[in-house]
């Protein structure tokens, strides 16, 4: 019975150590993939902003609507488009 308990605890300890290494490796790969995705997203966002500003300067687009947030009520704030 003592030998069984020893091997059970040793197996659990080794399993926990292995799972910790796997979790750290997975987190690192996900972080790196997200970093690449954020750079791509940021580049596209800047390109869209530049294109919008150029089109707006040429008069091809209307101004973006102003958005007012009402905080006078107790309920979650409501968004109303200002005219």
C-alpha positions in Angstrom: 0.0 0.0 0.0 2.9 2.3 0.8 4.5 1.8 -2.6 1.2 2.5 -4.4 0.8 5.8 -2.5 4.4 6.8 -3.3 3.9 6.1 -7.0 0.6 7.9 -7.1 2.0 11.0 -5.5 5.1 10.9 -7.8 2.9 10.5 -10.8 0.7 13.5 -9.8 3.7 15.7 -9.1 5.3 14.8 -12.5 1.9 15.4 -14.2 1.5 18.8 -12.6 5.0 19.8 -13.6 4.4 18.7 -17.2 1.1 20.5 -17.4 2.7 23.7 -16.1 5.4 23.6 -18.9 2.7 22.9 -21.5 0.6 25.8 -20.2 3.5 28.2 -20.3 4.4 27.2 -23.8 0.9 27.5 -25.0 0.5 31.0 -23.4 3.8 32.1 -25.1 2.7 30.9 -28.5 -0.7 32.6 -28.1 0.9 35.9 -27.0 3.3 35.9 -30.0 0.4 35.2 -32.4 -1.7 37.9 -30.8 1.3 40.3 -31.1 1.5 39.8 -34.9 -2.3 40.1 -35.2 -2.3 43.4 -33.3 0.5 44.9 -35.5 -1.5 43.9 -38.6 -4.7 45.3 -37.2 -3.0 48.6 -36.1 -1.5 49.0 -39.6 -4.9 48.5 -41.2 -6.5 50.9 -38.8 -4.0 53.7 -39.6 -4.5 53.1 -43.3 -8.3 53.4 -42.9 -8.0 56.6 -40.9 -5.6 58.1 -43.5 -8.0 57.1 -46.4 -11.0 58.6 -44.5 -9.1 61.8 -43.8 -8.1 62.1 -47.4 -11.6 61.5 -48.7 -13.1 63.9 -46.1 -10.6 66.6 -47.2 -11.7 66.1 -50.8 -15.3 66.5 -49.8 -16.2 63.0 -50.8 -17.6 62.0 -47.4 -19.8 63.6 -44.8 -18.5 64.4 -41.4 -18.8 61.5 -38.9 -21.8 61.9 -36.6 -21.2 63.3 -33.1 -22.1 61.0 -30.4 -23.3 62.2 -27.0 -23.5 60.0 -24.0 -26.3 60.8 -21.6 -25.3 60.1 -17.9 -28.4 61.8 -16.4 -30.3 58.6 -15.7 -29.6 55.9 -13.2 -29.7 53.3 -16.0 -26.7 52.5 -18.2 -25.8 55.4 -20.3 -27.7 55.8 -23.6 -26.1 57.0 -26.8 -27.9 59.7 -28.8 -26.7 61.2 -32.1 -26.4 64.9 -31.8 -27.7 67.0 -34.7 
